[in-house]
Amino acid sequence: MIMRKQYVECRYGQLHIHIATPADAKLKMRTPVVCFHPTPASGQYFLAFMKLMATDRIVMSVDTPGYGESDPPPGPVGMLAYAEAVAEGLSSFGYGQTASIDVLAYHTGNFISSELALRQNSPVRRLVMTAIPHYADPARKKAAAAQIRRWTFTEDPKPILDLWDGTVRRRADGVGLRQSIDQFLERLRPGDREWWAYEAVFAYDSAGALPRILQPTVILNPHGALYEQTLAAARIMPRATLVDLADLSHGVFQTGQAIIAKHARAFLDDVPR
């Protein structure tokens, strides 16, 4: 397996993509998988998962505009704008024109994936959606949205210390110190723009969008903070199959990447789970 990075053009400047490719070119037979990360992480979030999946297909992980090493939009934008920027970047590889992709997403990435799937002449063949932030109850959605921290840079280190506490000191069981520090550094990159994609999540009409997704979809539901929201999403998606992941809760792509890869591979390759 060969891991590399590439920049491609999009409406906001450059989009940064991690790319894992089988070492043997003859093994690039399956539909490529594109991964979309949670906020405020980056495509680095999926590196361990990518290594497991890239034995017989190309696997890519996109830094959402404004996160990781991708250039930011000029101000907060909605999910449609994020998805359009990503589609512009992926078109550099021919996806959406002559080739299709499979998608794997987590948290925020699910809604970027939704908009990609709903595009006219969408490149998306199948979706693997994990922990979907779909709030069927407007009151719960409003309460969750109120927790967004819209901080700005000052000399006060508290926002950074809070991020360190949540990412490193209170990391999930099984996540190593070095691994959590790498996550902290990636989550620090967007700085006081970190809330932009969170705001897009809570402004997104998932109740209107999810029922219109007609591509075959598997929904992986860890027993974490979005367990109930993911159940609610599964109920309104006409071609979705729900898989309960009772053994996973937090840090699922750091401690449970093999389980995620097993279910993703089975669904994407049409073999019995």
C-alpha positions in Angstrom: 0.0 0.0 0.0 1.3 3.4 -1.0 0.2 6.5 1.0 0.5 10.0 -0.6 -1.0 13.5 -0.5 -2.3 15.6 -3.3 -3.8 19.1 -3.7 -6.5 19.8 -6.3 -8.3 22.9 -7.2 -11.8 23.9 -5.9 -13.8 27.2 -5.6 -12.0 28.1 -2.3 -8.5 27.4 -3.5 -6.8 24.1 -2.9 -8.4 21.0 -1.5 -6.1 18.6 0.3 -6.6 14.8 -0.1 -4.9 11.8 1.5 -4.7 8.9 -1.0 -4.0 5.2 -0.3 -3.3 3.0 -3.3 -2.6 -0.7 -3.5 1.1 -1.3 -4.3 0.1 -3.6 -7.1 -1.6 -1.6 -9.8 -3.6 -4.7 -10.9 -5.4 -4.7 -7.5 -7.1 -1.3 -8.1 -10.1 -3.2 -9.2 -12.9 -2.1 -6.8 -14.7 1.2 -6.8 -12.6 3.8 -5.0 -13.8 4.9 -1.5 -13.8 8.6 -0.4 -13.9 9.3 3.3 -15.4 12.4 4.9 -14.3 13.3 8.5 -15.9 14.8 11.6 -15.5 18.4 12.8 -12.9 19.8 13.6 -10.7 16.9 12.5 -9.1 16.4 9.1 -8.7 13.5 6.6 -5.9 12.3 8.8 -8.6 10.9 11.0 -9.1 7.9 8.7 -5.4 6.9 8.0 -5.6 3.6 10.0 -8.9 2.7 8.3 -7.5 3.6 4.9 -4.6 1.2 5.3 -7.1 -1.6 6.0 -9.3 -0.8 3.0 -6.6 0.0 0.4 -5.5 -3.6 -0.4 -7.7 -3.8 -3.4 -9.0 -0.3 -4.2 -8.0 3.3 -4.0 -9.1 5.0 -0.8 -9.1 8.8 -0.3 -9.8 11.0 2.6 -10.7 14.6 1.9 -9.8 17.6 4.2 -13.1 19.6 4.3 -12.5 23.2 3.2 -11.2 25.1 6.1 -9.9 22.0 7.9 -6.7 20.1 7.8 -4.6 21.5 4.9 -7.5 22.6 2.7 -8.1 26.3 2.0 -11.1 27.8 3.8 -14.1 29.5 2.4 -14.2 33.3 2.9 -16.8 32.8 5.7 -19.2 30.2 7.1 -21.0 28.2 4.4 -23.7 25.5 4.3 -23.4 21.8 3.5 -24.3 22.3 -0.2 -21.3 24.7 -0.6 -18.9 22.2 1.1 -20.2 19.4 -1.1 -19.9 21.5 -4.3 -16.3 22.4 -3.4 -15.5 18.7 -2.8 -17.2 17.7 -6.0 -15.0 20.2 -7.9 -11.9 18.7 -6.4 -12.9 15.1 -7.1 -13.7 16.0 -10.7 -9.9 16.3 -11.1 -9.8 12.5 -10.9 -12.7 12.1 -13.2 -15.3 11.3 -10.6 -18.7 12.5 -11.6 -17.8 12.4 -15.3 -16.5 9.0 -16.2 -16.1 7.2 -12.9 -18.0 6.6 -9.7 -17.1 6.5 -6.0 -18.2 4.8 -2.8 -18.4 7.0 0.2 -17.7 6.5 3.9 -18.5 9.3 6.4 -18.6 10.0 10.1 -20.5 12.8 11.9 -20.3 16.0 9.8 -19.0 14.1 6.8 -22.4 12.3 6.5 -24.1 15.5 5.4 -21.4 16.4 2.9 -21.9 12.9 1.6 -25.6 13.4 1.5 -25.3 16.4 -0.7 -22.8 14.6 -3.0 -25.3 11.7 -3.3 -28.2 14.1 -4.2 -26.3 15.9 -7.0 -27.5 15.6 -10.5 -25.2 12.9 -12.2 -23.9 12.1 -8.8 -20.6 10.2 -8.7 -21.8 8.3 -5.5 -22.5 4.6 -6.0 -23.0 3.5 -2.4 -22.7 5.1 1.0 -21.4 3.9 4.4 -22.7 6.4 7.0 -21.5 6.3 10.6 -23.0 8.2 13.6 -25.3 10.6 11.8 -26.1 14.0 13.5 -29.8 13.9 12.5 -32.0 15.5 15.1 -35.6 14.5 14.6 -36.6 16.5 17.7 -36.2 20.3 17.0 -35.8 21.0 20.7 -32.8 18.6 21.0 -31.3 20.1 17.8 -31.6 23.6 19.2 -30.0 22.5 22.4 -27.1 20.9 20.6 -26.6 23.9 18.4 -26.4 26.1 21.4 -23.3 24.3 22.5 -21.2 25.4 19.5 -18.3 27.5 20.8 -17.9 30.5 18.5 -14.5 31.6 19.9 -12.1 34.0 18.5 -8.3 34.3 19.0 -7.2 36.1 22.1 -4.3 35.7 24.6 -6.6 33.5 26.7 -5.4 29.9 26.3 -8.7 28.4 27.7 -10.2 27.3 24.3 -7.0 25.5 23.4 -6.7 23.9 26.9 -10.3 22.7 26.6 -9.5 21.1 23.2 -6.5 19.4 24.8 -8.6 18.2 27.7 -11.3 16.7 25.4 -8.9 15.2 22.8 -5.9 14.0 24.9 -6.7 13.9 28.6 -10.2 12.4 28.1 -9.4 10.3 25.1 -11.3 7.1 24.5 -10.0 3.9 26.0 -7.5 2.2 23.6 -6.4 5.5 21.9 -2.7 6.0 22.5 -1.1 9.2 23.7 0.8 9.9 20.5 -2.4 9.2 18.5 -4.4 11.6 20.6 -1.8 14.3 20.3 -1.8 14.0 16.5 -5.6 14.4 16.6 -5.2 17.4 18.9 -2.9 19.1 16.4 -5.2 18.5 13.5 -8.2 19.8 15.5 -6.2 22.9 16.3 -5.6 23.8 12.7 -8.9 25.6 11.9 -8.4 27.8 15.0 -11.3 30.1 15.5 -13.0 28.8 12.3 -13.6 25.4 13.9 -17.3 26.1 14.5 -18.1 26.9 10.8 -18.9 23.3 9.9 -20.7 22.7 13.2 -23.0 25.5 12.3 -23.6 24.0 8.8 -24.5 20.7 10.5 -27.2 22.2 12.6 -28.5 24.4 9.8 -28.8 21.4 7.5 -32.3 20.1 6.6 -31.4 16.4 7.1 -35.2 15.5 7.5 -35.6 16.8 3.9 -32.4 15.4 2.5 -32.0 11.9 3.9 -35.3 10.5 2.5 -34.2 11.5 -1.0 -31.0 9.5 -1.0 -31.7 6.5 -3.3 -28.2 5.0 -3.4 -27.9 1.8 -1.4 -26.7 2.8 2.1 -25.4 1.0 5.2 -25.7 2.9 8.4 -23.2 1.9 11.1 -24.4 2.9 14.6 -21.9 2.9 17.4 -23.3 3.3 21.0 -22.0 6.8 21.3 -23.4 10.3 21.6 -25.3 10.1 18.3 -26.8 6.7 18.8 -30.5 7.9 18.9 -30.0 10.4 16.1 -28.6 7.7 13.9 -31.6 5.4 14.6 -33.8 8.3 13.6 -31.9 8.8 10.4 -32.2 5.1 9.5 -36.0 5.2 9.9 -36.4 7.8 7.1 -33.9 6.5 4.5 -35.6 4.3 2.0 -32.6 2.2 0.9 -30.6 2.1 4.2 -29.7 -1.0 6.2 -28.9 -0.4 9.9 -26.0 -2.2 11.6 -25.7 -1.9 15.4 -22.2 -1.6 16.7 -22.7 -2.4 20.4 -19.0 -2.9 21.0 -18.0 0.6 19.8 -18.8 3.9 21.4 -16.1 6.7 21.1 -12.9 6.9 19.0 -14.4 4.3 16.7 -11.9 5.0 13.8 -9.0 4.8 16.2 -9.9 1.7 18.2 -12.5 0.0 16.0 -11.3 0.6 12.5 -11.1 -3.1 11.8 -14.7 -3.6 12.7 -15.7 -0.6 10.6 -13.6 -1.9 7.7 -15.2 -5.4 7.9 -18.8 -4.0 7.6 -17.8 -1.4 4.9 -16.0 -4.0 2.8 -18.9 -6.5 3.1 -21.4 -4.0 2.0 -19.4 -2.3 -0.8 -18.3 -5.6 -2.2 -21.7 -7.4 -2.0 -20.5 -10.3 0.1 -22.4 -11.7 3.1 -21.7 -9.9 6.4 
